């Protein structure tokens, strides 16, 4: 059944299929912001952080300023938004402007603020059904790149113990909860 408040509406994301090298770069970008937002690194290929990264890659290709106009299929980059339908998916996790008007463009097009809002929309990392690429399984092709990026994070600058720990919301996101 469709969700009352979808996060995104484009079943194949804003940017379409990515080449392997593009997917790797996008996954690295998405993993950094997803981990900082609070998604837990709780299992290989089934973990919330890995899924969040794969959804981000499928939705935006790791491009924080991309948007997708619902109804027209036009893809653009902020600023500005030129979308005559008034409904568009925005930023890394392509958060819909109509269904999530509480997430301003200023937040949606800033990578960490978008990730924080997506984490909240996902019910603190437990529900990916609001994303069209999750429902269509378009995210699944990026699970390998997502797992590699998450593994690199855990082995690198951020320890596994830091995953899932959320800080107070940044000033950009006040009022988006």
Z-matrix of the N, CA and C atoms (Angstrom, degrees):
N
C 1 1.462
C 2 1.518 1 109.71
N 3 1.330 2 117.74 1 138.78
C 4 1.459 3 119.63 2 179.07
C 5 1.524 4 111.29 3 -64.87
N 6 1.305 5 116.09 4 147.75
C 7 1.456 6 121.53 5 179.45
C 8 1.525 7 108.96 6 -79.08
N 9 1.313 8 115.65 7 150.37
C 10 1.452 9 119.73 8 178.16
C 11 1.526 10 111.06 9 -66.78
N 12 1.336 11 117.39 10 -34.30
C 13 1.457 12 120.80 11 -177.82
C 14 1.523 13 109.56 12 -127.35
N 15 1.317 14 117.26 13 80.06
C 16 1.468 15 118.39 14 178.78
C 17 1.519 16 110.82 15 -65.26
N 18 1.326 17 115.43 16 150.05
C 19 1.461 18 119.80 17 176.03
C 20 1.522 19 109.69 18 -81.57
N 21 1.312 20 117.04 19 -37.51
C 22 1.463 21 121.40 20 -179.36
C 23 1.515 22 108.86 21 -143.52
N 24 1.330 23 115.74 22 158.44
C 25 1.461 24 119.74 23 -175.82
C 26 1.528 25 114.26 24 -116.20
N 27 1.329 26 119.42 25 -18.93
C 28 1.465 27 122.06 26 -176.96
C 29 1.531 28 110.40 27 -82.35
N 30 1.339 29 118.61 28 114.17
C 31 1.472 30 120.46 29 -173.76
C 32 1.525 31 114.63 30 -65.29
N 33 1.323 32 117.62 31 -17.30
C 34 1.460 33 120.36 32 178.97
C 35 1.516 34 111.68 33 -118.05
N 36 1.332 35 117.80 34 19.94
C 37 1.451 36 121.83 35 178.13
C 38 1.520 37 112.75 36 73.92
N 39 1.316 38 115.32 37 -179.75
C 40 1.461 39 120.95 38 -176.59
C 41 1.519 40 112.44 39 -80.58
N 42 1.337 41 117.27 40 -29.50
C 43 1.463 42 119.24 41 -169.61
C 44 1.524 43 114.25 42 -110.96
N 45 1.325 44 118.29 43 -4.06
C 46 1.463 45 120.22 44 -179.28
C 47 1.517 46 112.02 45 74.00
N 48 1.316 47 115.92 46 -168.78
C 49 1.465 48 121.46 47 -176.10
C 50 1.526 49 110.60 48 -66.16
N 51 1.328 50 115.64 49 140.70
C 52 1.458 51 122.22 50 179.76
C 53 1.524 52 110.75 51 -106.27
N 54 1.322 53 115.97 52 148.46
C 55 1.465 54 120.84 53 170.83
C 56 1.523 55 107.84 54 -68.18
N 57 1.349 56 117.72 55 155.85
C 58 1.474 57 119.95 56 -177.71
C 59 1.534 58 114.37 57 -52.77
N 60 1.315 59 118.25 58 -43.65
C 61 1.468 60 120.09 59 -179.54
C 62 1.526 61 111.36 60 -65.28
N 63 1.345 62 116.77 61 -37.58
C 64 1.467 63 120.70 62 176.79
C 65 1.526 64 110.15 63 -64.84
N 66 1.323 65 116.87 64 -40.97
C 67 1.463 66 121.39 65 -179.86
C 68 1.522 67 111.09 66 -63.27
N 69 1.323 68 117.34 67 -39.23
C 70 1.470 69 121.24 68 179.30
C 71 1.529 70 109.79 69 -63.72
N 72 1.334 71 117.01 70 -47.13
C 73 1.477 72 120.22 71 179.58
C 74 1.529 73 110.84 72 -63.79
N 75 1.315 74 116.58 73 -43.01
C 76 1.468 75 120.71 74 179.38
C 77 1.527 76 110.77 75 -62.68
N 78 1.319 77 116.94 76 -42.02
C 79 1.469 78 121.12 77 -179.65
C 80 1.525 79 111.19 78 -63.67
N 81 1.315 80 117.22 79 -37.85
C 82 1.468 81 120.27 80 177.80
C 83 1.526 82 110.42 81 -63.19
N 84 1.326 83 116.66 82 -43.94
C 85 1.467 84 121.31 83 177.74
C 86 1.524 85 110.23 84 -62.59
N 87 1.312 86 116.25 85 -51.53
C 88 1.467 87 121.03 86 -177.16
C 89 1.526 88 111.75 87 -62.23
N 90 1.319 89 117.79 88 -39.39
C 91 1.474 90 121.63 89 -177.85
C 92 1.524 91 111.03 90 -63.23
N 93 1.309 92 116.72 91 -40.88
C 94 1.463 93 120.28 92 179.92
C 95 1.524 94 110.78 93 -59.16
N 96 1.327 95 116.58 94 -48.35
C 97 1.465 96 120.26 95 -177.20
C 98 1.527 97 112.21 96 -74.62
N 99 1.320 98 117.65 97 -36.99
C 100 1.472 99 120.71 98 179.54
C 101 1.525 100 110.81 99 -64.38
N 102 1.323 101 117.06 100 -42.93
C 103 1.467 102 120.68 101 179.47
C 104 1.527 103 110.30 102 -63.37
N 105 1.324 104 116.35 103 -43.68
C 106 1.466 105 120.14 104 179.64
C 107 1.525 106 111.78 105 -66.05
N 108 1.333 107 117.52 106 -29.86
C 109 1.475 108 121.00 107 179.61
C 110 1.524 109 111.70 108 -73.17
N 111 1.339 110 116.93 109 -25.05
C 112 1.460 111 118.59 110 175.70
C 113 1.508 112 117.08 111 124.97
N 114 1.338 113 119.20 112 -2.53
C 115 1.456 114 118.50 113 178.79
C 116 1.514 115 110.02 114 -60.02
N 117 1.305 116 116.38 115 136.19
C 118 1.463 117 122.13 116 -176.11
C 119 1.529 118 111.51 117 -82.40
N 120 1.310 119 115.31 118 139.04
C 121 1.467 120 122.14 119 174.32
C 122 1.525 121 106.01 120 -88.87
N 123 1.328 122 116.02 121 82.26
C 124 1.456 123 120.17 122 -169.86
C 125 1.521 124 114.73 123 -120.01
N 126 1.306 125 117.27 124 32.43
C 127 1.453 126 118.00 125 173.79
C 128 1.501 127 113.07 126 150.29
N 129 1.307 128 116.22 127 137.07
C 130 1.460 129 121.21 128 -179.94
C 131 1.521 130 110.83 129 -67.63
N 132 1.311 131 116.94 130 131.59
C 133 1.466 132 126.56 131 178.36
C 134 1.514 133 114.40 132 58.27
N 135 1.317 134 118.74 133 -5.16
C 136 1.451 135 119.05 134 175.95
C 137 1.504 136 110.04 135 -126.71
N 138 1.321 137 115.85 136 -3.16
C 139 1.455 138 120.03 137 -175.29
C 140 1.515 139 112.25 138 -73.82
N 141 1.312 140 114.66 139 150.09
C 142 1.459 141 120.83 140 -177.86
C 143 1.529 142 112.12 141 -58.96
N 144 1.342 143 118.05 142 -39.86
C 145 1.461 144 120.23 143 -178.85
C 146 1.527 145 110.69 144 -66.39
N 147 1.309 146 117.13 145 -42.61
C 148 1.471 147 120.86 146 179.52
C 149 1.530 148 110.24 147 -63.06
N 150 1.317 149 116.91 148 -44.75
C 151 1.466 150 120.44 149 179.10
C 152 1.527 151 110.49 150 -64.22
N 153 1.334 152 117.02 151 -42.95
C 154 1.470 153 120.45 152 179.24
C 155 1.532 154 110.81 153 -59.02
N 156 1.327 155 116.86 154 -41.26
C 157 1.463 156 121.01 155 -179.97
C 158 1.529 157 109.81 156 -66.71
N 159 1.325 158 117.44 157 -44.89
C 160 1.468 159 120.62 158 -179.81
C 161 1.525 160 110.91 159 -63.26
N 162 1.319 161 117.74 160 -38.80
C 163 1.468 162 121.51 161 176.76
C 164 1.525 163 109.80 162 -63.49
N 165 1.318 164 117.27 163 -44.70
C 166 1.467 165 121.78 164 178.87
C 167 1.528 166 111.22 165 -60.10
N 168 1.332 167 116.57 166 -45.16
C 169 1.465 168 120.68 167 179.59
C 170 1.526 169 109.84 168 -60.89
N 171 1.330 170 116.83 169 -46.24
C 172 1.465 171 120.93 170 -178.53
C 173 1.526 172 111.87 171 -67.07
N 174 1.324 173 116.72 172 -36.12
C 175 1.466 174 120.44 173 -177.75
C 176 1.527 175 112.64 174 -73.10
N 177 1.348 176 117.40 175 -45.73
C 178 1.470 177 119.77 176 -168.86
C 179 1.523 178 114.97 177 -127.34
N 180 1.326 179 117.71 178 -7.02
C 181 1.457 180 118.73 179 -174.02
C 182 1.515 181 111.86 180 64.55
N 183 1.334 182 116.77 181 22.07
C 184 1.459 183 121.11 182 179.89
C 185 1.520 184 114.18 183 75.24
N 186 1.325 185 116.92 184 17.65
C 187 1.472 186 122.09 185 -177.88
C 188 1.530 187 109.97 186 -102.14
N 189 1.321 188 118.03 187 106.53
C 190 1.465 189 119.99 188 -174.11
C 191 1.522 190 115.74 189 -67.94
N 192 1.329 191 119.24 190 -16.70
C 193 1.470 192 119.79 191 -177.26
C 194 1.529 193 113.46 192 -106.71
N 195 1.326 194 118.01 193 7.90
C 196 1.458 195 120.52 194 -178.74
C 197 1.532 196 110.62 195 -79.08
N 198 1.325 197 115.57 196 146.62
C 199 1.461 198 119.95 197 172.16
C 200 1.522 199 109.35 198 -137.85
N 201 1.331 200 114.93 199 157.83
C 202 1.460 201 123.70 200 -179.26
C 203 1.519 202 107.53 201 -127.38
N 204 1.330 203 117.05 202 120.73
C 205 1.472 204 121.53 203 178.69
C 206 1.525 205 109.85 204 -80.35
N 207 1.311 206 115.31 205 119.96
C 208 1.455 207 120.14 206 177.36
C 209 1.526 208 107.89 207 -72.27
N 210 1.302 209 115.61 208 139.20
C 211 1.457 210 120.23 209 -179.88
C 212 1.518 211 113.08 210 95.34
N 213 1.347 212 117.65 211 -40.96
C 214 1.466 213 119.93 212 -179.00
C 215 1.530 214 111.84 213 -103.83
N 216 1.346 215 117.12 214 -24.86
C 217 1.458 216 120.79 215 -177.46
C 218 1.520 217 113.63 216 77.32
N 219 1.322 218 117.09 217 6.71
C 220 1.460 219 121.26 218 179.31
C 221 1.520 220 110.21 219 -69.57
N 222 1.329 221 115.58 220 136.41
C 223 1.459 222 122.04 221 175.57
C 224 1.520 223 107.12 222 -110.28
N 225 1.326 224 116.08 223 134.63
C 226 1.461 225 120.71 224 178.93
C 227 1.512 226 110.66 225 -144.86
N 228 1.332 227 114.47 226 -177.18
C 229 1.468 228 121.12 227 -178.86
C 230 1.516 229 109.24 228 -130.50
N 231 1.296 230 116.03 229 136.29
C 232 1.461 231 125.44 230 -179.16
C 233 1.512 232 109.48 231 -84.86
N 234 1.347 233 119.54 232 144.95
C 235 1.447 234 126.68 233 -9.52
C 236 1.522 235 111.69 234 -86.70
N 237 1.285 236 118.68 235 163.14
C 238 1.465 237 127.45 236 -12.56
C 239 1.520 238 109.46 237 -88.22
N 240 1.320 239 115.92 238 -176.21
C 241 1.461 240 121.33 239 170.06
C 242 1.523 241 106.66 240 -101.04
N 243 1.314 242 116.44 241 125.49
C 244 1.460 243 121.54 242 177.25
C 245 1.529 244 106.67 243 -118.46
N 246 1.316 245 115.14 244 88.47
C 247 1.458 246 120.66 245 -174.16
C 248 1.528 247 108.80 246 -138.39
N 249 1.338 248 117.76 247 98.71
C 250 1.469 249 121.10 248 -174.39
C 251 1.527 250 114.47 249 -63.00
N 252 1.322 251 118.78 250 -22.78
C 253 1.467 252 120.03 251 -179.33
C 254 1.519 253 112.22 252 -75.55
N 255 1.341 254 117.09 253 -20.20
C 256 1.463 255 120.46 254 -179.47
C 257 1.513 256 113.92 255 79.24
N 258 1.316 257 118.27 256 -1.85
C 259 1.461 258 122.17 257 177.39
C 260 1.523 259 107.63 258 -120.78
N 261 1.316 260 115.85 259 119.62
C 262 1.458 261 119.24 260 -178.31
C 263 1.520 262 110.20 261 -148.13
N 264 1.334 263 115.32 262 150.10
C 265 1.458 264 123.69 263 177.70
C 266 1.524 265 107.00 264 -93.45
N 267 1.374 266 116.44 265 137.35
C 268 1.461 267 119.95 266 -167.80
C 269 1.517 268 113.66 267 -131.20
N 270 1.341 269 115.48 268 138.69
C 271 1.452 270 122.01 269 167.58
C 272 1.524 271 114.91 270 76.17
N 273 1.333 272 115.28 271 -165.76
C 274 1.468 273 121.52 272 -173.33
C 275 1.522 274 113.36 273 -54.17
N 276 1.330 275 116.79 274 -48.48
C 277 1.470 276 120.21 275 -179.02
C 278 1.519 277 111.47 276 -99.73
N 279 1.332 278 117.76 277 14.41
C 280 1.464 279 123.32 278 174.55
C 281 1.526 280 112.28 279 48.20
N 282 1.308 281 116.45 280 58.89
C 283 1.459 282 122.75 281 -178.53
C 284 1.528 283 108.99 282 -77.71
N 285 1.314 284 115.94 283 122.62
C 286 1.460 285 121.83 284 -173.89
C 287 1.533 286 111.95 285 -67.85
N 288 1.334 287 115.26 286 135.47
C 289 1.468 288 122.03 287 -177.25
C 290 1.525 289 112.96 288 -71.26
N 291 1.311 290 117.22 289 -30.38
C 292 1.468 291 121.32 290 -178.01
C 293 1.533 292 110.78 291 -81.51
N 294 1.317 293 116.14 292 -49.73
C 295 1.462 294 120.02 293 -175.96
C 296 1.519 295 112.89 294 -78.26
N 297 1.330 296 116.58 295 -20.08
C 298 1.470 297 120.56 296 178.70
C 299 1.523 298 109.87 297 -131.66
N 300 1.339 299 115.15 298 57.55
C 301 1.465 300 121.39 299 179.37
C 302 1.524 301 111.28 300 -64.62
N 303 1.333 302 117.41 301 -19.14
C 304 1.466 303 120.43 302 177.24
C 305 1.528 304 111.47 303 -66.86
N 306 1.326 305 117.02 304 -17.08
C 307 1.462 306 121.77 305 174.98
C 308 1.535 307 106.33 306 -96.31
N 309 1.309 308 116.03 307 106.31
C 310 1.464 309 120.98 308 -177.07
C 311 1.527 310 110.63 309 -68.80
N 312 1.330 311 116.17 310 161.35
C 313 1.467 312 119.56 311 174.02
C 314 1.525 313 110.44 312 -58.54
N 315 1.336 314 116.93 313 -39.51
C 316 1.467 315 120.44 314 -179.87
C 317 1.527 316 110.95 315 -56.80
N 318 1.310 317 116.85 316 -36.41
C 319 1.470 318 121.20 317 177.36
C 320 1.528 319 110.47 318 -81.12
N 321 1.314 320 116.76 319 -48.52
C 322 1.474 321 120.92 320 -172.83
C 323 1.519 322 112.96 321 -59.72
N 324 1.320 323 116.95 322 -31.25
C 325 1.461 324 120.05 323 -178.29
C 326 1.530 325 112.92 324 -95.55
N 327 1.320 326 118.13 325 7.73
C 328 1.470 327 122.10 326 172.10
C 329 1.519 328 106.94 327 -107.55
N 330 1.305 329 116.05 328 123.94
C 331 1.467 330 122.49 329 -168.47
C 332 1.524 331 113.86 330 -50.74
N 333 1.321 332 119.27 331 -53.09
C 334 1.465 333 119.52 332 -175.34
C 335 1.510 334 111.93 333 -70.93
N 336 1.315 335 117.69 334 -37.36
C 337 1.459 336 120.35 335 178.59
C 338 1.534 337 109.99 336 -64.69
N 339 1.341 338 116.92 337 -39.76
C 340 1.457 339 121.80 338 176.86
C 341 1.532 340 109.96 339 -62.37
N 342 1.328 341 116.62 340 -44.95
C 343 1.467 342 120.61 341 179.75
C 344 1.525 343 110.91 342 -62.59
N 345 1.326 344 116.67 343 -41.93
C 346 1.470 345 120.40 344 178.90
C 347 1.531 346 110.87 345 -62.69
N 348 1.335 347 116.55 346 -42.21
C 349 1.469 348 120.60 347 178.75
C 350 1.527 349 110.62 348 -66.53
N 351 1.329 350 116.73 349 -40.93
C 352 1.470 351 120.43 350 178.93
C 353 1.525 352 110.71 351 -63.56
N 354 1.311 353 116.58 352 -38.88
C 355 1.471 354 120.64 353 177.73
C 356 1.533 355 109.98 354 -61.36
N 357 1.322 356 116.36 355 -43.16
C 358 1.465 357 120.32 356 177.58
C 359 1.526 358 110.78 357 -64.26
N 360 1.347 359 117.13 358 -45.76
C 361 1.463 360 121.62 359 179.85
C 362 1.527 361 110.90 360 -61.83
N 363 1.326 362 116.86 361 -32.33
C 364 1.472 363 121.23 362 -179.37
C 365 1.526 364 112.43 363 -80.63
N 366 1.305 365 117.38 364 12.86
C 367 1.466 366 121.64 365 -179.01
C 368 1.529 367 110.08 366 60.68
N 369 1.316 368 115.07 367 52.73
C 370 1.460 369 123.79 368 -178.15
C 371 1.532 370 111.75 369 57.29
N 372 1.314 371 114.30 370 41.87
C 373 1.459 372 119.68 371 172.14
C 374 1.503 373 116.18 372 87.10
N 375 1.316 374 118.24 373 12.54
C 376 1.462 375 119.84 374 -174.86
C 377 1.525 376 114.85 375 -108.86
N 378 1.336 377 118.40 376 -10.03
C 379 1.460 378 120.79 377 -173.73
C 380 1.530 379 110.30 378 -136.79
N 381 1.328 380 116.40 379 110.44
C 382 1.461 381 120.95 380 -179.30
C 383 1.532 382 112.50 381 -100.94
N 384 1.325 383 117.46 382 -0.30
C 385 1.459 384 121.44 383 -178.43
C 386 1.527 385 114.32 384 -57.61
N 387 1.346 386 119.96 385 -27.31
C 388 1.471 387 117.58 386 178.38
C 389 1.535 388 114.58 387 -64.64
N 390 1.328 389 118.70 388 -14.32
C 391 1.460 390 120.79 389 -177.73
C 392 1.515 391 111.20 390 -94.70
N 393 1.322 392 115.56 391 128.09
C 394 1.463 393 121.79 392 -178.24
C 395 1.525 394 111.87 393 -59.61
N 396 1.335 395 118.04 394 -37.73
C 397 1.473 396 119.68 395 -178.86
C 398 1.522 397 111.98 396 -69.92
N 399 1.331 398 116.97 397 -21.17
C 400 1.462 399 120.83 398 175.48
C 401 1.531 400 108.64 399 -76.58
N 402 1.322 401 115.87 400 -47.03
C 403 1.465 402 120.26 401 179.62
C 404 1.521 403 112.29 402 -63.21
N 405 1.336 404 117.41 403 -33.86
C 406 1.468 405 120.97 404 -179.59
C 407 1.533 406 112.74 405 -88.11
N 408 1.321 407 117.31 406 -3.95
C 409 1.476 408 124.30 407 -176.54
C 410 1.523 409 113.55 408 67.31
N 411 1.345 410 118.33 409 12.24
C 412 1.465 411 120.87 410 178.07
C 413 1.525 412 111.54 411 -62.85
N 414 1.336 413 117.66 412 -26.32
C 415 1.463 414 121.89 413 179.84
C 416 1.526 415 112.49 414 -67.83
N 417 1.334 416 117.68 415 -26.69
C 418 1.468 417 122.10 416 -170.90
C 419 1.528 418 112.57 417 -60.36
N 420 1.328 419 117.40 418 -31.60
C 421 1.465 420 120.18 419 -179.38
C 422 1.526 421 112.23 420 -66.33
N 423 1.329 422 117.40 421 -13.89
C 424 1.466 423 121.10 422 -178.23
C 425 1.530 424 112.91 423 -106.35
N 426 1.314 425 117.80 424 7.81
C 427 1.465 426 119.99 425 -179.20
C 428 1.527 427 112.12 426 -62.20
N 429 1.325 428 117.80 427 -37.58
C 430 1.463 429 120.43 428 179.24
C 431 1.520 430 111.76 429 -63.95
N 432 1.330 431 116.66 430 -47.46
C 433 1.470 432 120.63 431 178.23
C 434 1.526 433 110.03 432 -63.71
N 435 1.340 434 116.37 433 -38.68
C 436 1.463 435 120.65 434 179.50
C 437 1.526 436 110.68 435 -64.65
N 438 1.332 437 117.00 436 -44.63
C 439 1.459 438 120.30 437 179.69
C 440 1.526 439 110.50 438 -61.86
N 441 1.324 440 117.60 439 -42.38
C 442 1.471 441 121.26 440 179.03
C 443 1.523 442 110.95 441 -61.40
N 444 1.330 443 116.85 442 -43.45
C 445 1.463 444 120.78 443 -179.73
C 446 1.527 445 111.34 444 -65.51
N 447 1.327 446 117.06 445 -41.11
C 448 1.461 447 121.12 446 179.13
C 449 1.533 448 109.99 447 -66.72
N 450 1.324 449 116.99 448 -42.19
C 451 1.464 450 121.15 449 177.95
C 452 1.528 451 110.29 450 -60.83
N 453 1.324 452 117.07 451 -41.91
C 454 1.463 453 121.24 452 178.57
C 455 1.524 454 111.44 453 -64.01
N 456 1.333 455 116.92 454 -38.29
C 457 1.469 456 120.09 455 176.63
C 458 1.513 457 110.70 456 -63.09
N 459 1.329 458 116.04 457 -46.43
C 460 1.464 459 120.93 458 -176.80
C 461 1.526 460 111.19 459 -64.87
N 462 1.327 461 116.85 460 -31.17
C 463 1.462 462 120.84 461 -178.45
C 464 1.521 463 111.96 462 -88.88
N 465 1.334 464 115.86 463 -13.52
C 466 1.457 465 119.57 464 -173.23
C 467 1.507 466 113.59 465 -104.54
N 468 1.311 467 115.39 466 -125.85
C 469 1.458 468 121.81 467 -171.36
C 470 1.522 469 113.44 468 -66.95
N 471 1.303 470 117.88 469 -24.47
C 472 1.453 471 120.41 470 -176.87
C 473 1.518 472 109.62 471 -114.84
N 474 1.319 473 116.60 472 125.11
C 475 1.462 474 119.24 473 179.38
C 476 1.514 475 110.41 474 -78.85
N 477 1.318 476 116.46 475 158.44
C 478 1.462 477 121.51 476 -179.78
C 479 1.523 478 110.80 477 -59.42
N 480 1.312 479 117.55 478 -29.32
C 481 1.466 480 121.13 479 -179.54
C 482 1.525 481 112.02 480 -65.66
N 483 1.329 482 117.06 481 -22.38
C 484 1.457 483 120.11 482 -178.83
C 485 1.524 484 112.66 483 -81.58
N 486 1.330 485 117.33 484 -19.13
C 487 1.456 486 119.55 485 -179.55
C 488 1.518 487 109.75 486 -65.59
N 489 1.299 488 115.47 487 139.59
C 490 1.457 489 119.78 488 176.70
C 491 1.513 490 113.71 489 86.51
N 492 1.319 491 117.88 490 -2.00
C 493 1.453 492 120.76 491 178.17
C 494 1.523 493 107.69 492 -96.48
N 495 1.315 494 116.45 493 122.44
C 496 1.460 495 119.10 494 -178.41
C 497 1.509 496 110.56 495 -106.65
N 498 1.291 497 115.32 496 140.75
C 499 1.453 498 122.02 497 175.55
C 500 1.522 499 108.27 498 -92.07
N 501 1.310 500 115.77 499 172.58
C 502 1.456 501 119.18 500 175.33
C 503 1.520 502 109.85 501 -61.54
N 504 1.320 503 118.25 502 145.95
C 505 1.457 504 119.93 503 -178.37
C 506 1.526 505 111.31 504 -59.52
N 507 1.297 506 115.91 505 143.32
C 508 1.465 507 120.95 506 177.96
C 509 1.516 508 109.61 507 -69.33
N 510 1.310 509 115.64 508 159.85
C 511 1.460 510 120.99 509 -178.63
C 512 1.529 511 111.52 510 -56.94
N 513 1.336 512 116.14 511 -29.78
C 514 1.481 513 119.64 512 -178.65
C 515 1.505 514 112.00 513 -62.04
N 516 1.357 515 115.29 514 -26.66
C 517 1.449 516 118.27 515 -169.56
C 518 1.517 517 113.37 516 -105.34
N 519 1.302 518 116.79 517 3.46
C 520 1.464 519 119.28 518 179.85
C 521 1.525 520 108.88 519 -57.37
N 522 1.286 521 115.82 520 133.42
C 523 1.451 522 120.33 521 179.28
C 524 1.515 523 114.31 522 87.31
N 525 1.344 524 117.91 523 2.19
C 526 1.458 525 118.70 524 178.49
C 527 1.518 526 111.69 525 -96.34
N 528 1.313 527 117.89 526 -2.58
C 529 1.470 528 120.24 527 -176.82
C 530 1.499 529 112.68 528 -78.34
